[in-house]
Amino acid sequence: MNMQWMAWTPVTAWFFVCIGLILVTMTFWQVLCPTVPRKGFLPMVTTRGDRLFIGLLGSAYIHLAWIGLASAPLYMATLISVCFLGLVIWKG
């Protein structure tokens, strides 16, 4: 299969590997310990999967805002995003 049409870099590959590992981990977690919908600081009742989706979406927006507004290195946006994702999954 010719994959030359997509610019696969090591960073891109690691991004997709990490998202895949998160999804596999969340699937096993759901099988072992079914989720109970709850209300945290988010203004709605959510499940673990809902909070993961909201956290990933928010992390994407953090990166887009960082690229558009900051001149600092991108790894700082990644650190902020990981903290944001952890907070949303844990307390959201």
C-alpha positions as CSV (number, residue, x, y, z in Angstrom):
1,M,0.0,0.0,0.0
2,N,1.4,3.4,-1.0
3,M,1.2,5.9,1.9
4,Q,3.2,8.6,0.2
5,W,0.1,10.9,-0.1
6,M,0.2,11.5,3.7
7,A,3.1,13.2,5.4
8,W,3.8,10.6,8.1
9,T,6.3,11.9,10.5
10,P,7.3,10.2,13.8
11,V,5.3,12.8,15.7
12,T,2.2,12.1,13.6
13,A,2.6,8.3,14.1
14,W,3.0,8.7,17.8
15,F,-0.1,10.8,18.0
16,F,-2.2,8.2,16.3
17,V,-0.6,5.4,18.4
18,C,-1.4,7.3,21.6
19,I,-5.0,7.9,20.6
20,G,-5.4,4.2,19.7
21,L,-3.9,3.2,23.1
22,I,-6.3,5.5,24.9
23,L,-9.2,4.0,23.1
24,V,-8.1,0.4,23.8
25,T,-7.5,1.3,27.5
26,M,-10.9,2.9,27.8
27,T,-12.5,-0.2,26.2
28,F,-10.9,-2.6,28.7
29,W,-11.7,-0.2,31.6
30,Q,-15.4,-0.2,30.4
31,V,-15.5,-4.0,30.2
32,L,-13.8,-4.5,33.6
33,C,-15.7,-1.7,35.4
34,P,-18.8,-0.4,33.6
35,T,-19.2,3.3,33.8
36,V,-21.9,5.1,35.9
37,P,-23.1,8.4,34.5
38,R,-22.3,11.2,36.9
39,K,-22.2,15.0,37.1
40,G,-18.9,16.7,37.9
41,F,-17.9,20.2,37.0
42,L,-19.2,19.9,33.5
43,P,-22.8,21.2,33.1
44,M,-24.2,17.8,32.2
45,V,-24.3,14.2,33.2
46,T,-21.5,12.3,31.4
47,T,-20.0,8.9,31.1
48,R,-16.3,8.1,30.9
49,G,-16.5,8.0,27.1
50,D,-18.2,11.4,27.0
51,R,-15.5,12.9,29.2
52,L,-12.8,11.4,26.9
53,F,-14.4,12.9,23.8
54,I,-14.8,16.3,25.5
55,G,-11.2,16.2,26.7
56,L,-9.8,15.2,23.3
57,L,-11.9,17.9,21.6
58,G,-10.8,20.5,24.1
59,S,-7.2,19.4,23.7
60,A,-7.5,19.9,19.9
61,Y,-8.8,23.5,20.5
62,I,-6.0,24.2,23.0
63,H,-3.4,23.2,20.3
64,L,-5.1,25.2,17.6
65,A,-5.2,28.3,19.9
66,W,-1.6,27.7,20.9
67,I,-0.5,27.6,17.2
68,G,-2.5,30.7,16.4
69,L,-1.7,32.8,19.4
70,A,1.6,31.7,21.1
71,S,5.1,31.7,19.8
72,A,6.3,29.2,22.5
73,P,7.2,25.6,21.6
74,L,4.3,23.3,20.9
75,Y,5.3,20.8,23.6
76,M,3.9,23.2,26.2
77,A,0.5,23.0,24.6
78,T,0.8,19.3,24.7
79,L,1.5,19.4,28.4
80,I,-1.4,21.7,29.0
81,S,-3.6,19.4,26.9
82,V,-2.6,16.3,28.8
83,C,-3.4,18.1,32.1
84,F,-6.7,19.3,30.7
85,L,-7.6,15.8,29.5
86,G,-6.8,14.3,32.9
87,L,-8.8,16.9,34.7
88,V,-11.9,16.4,32.5
89,I,-11.7,12.6,32.8
90,W,-11.1,12.6,36.5
91,K,-13.4,15.4,37.7
92,G,-15.6,16.2,34.8
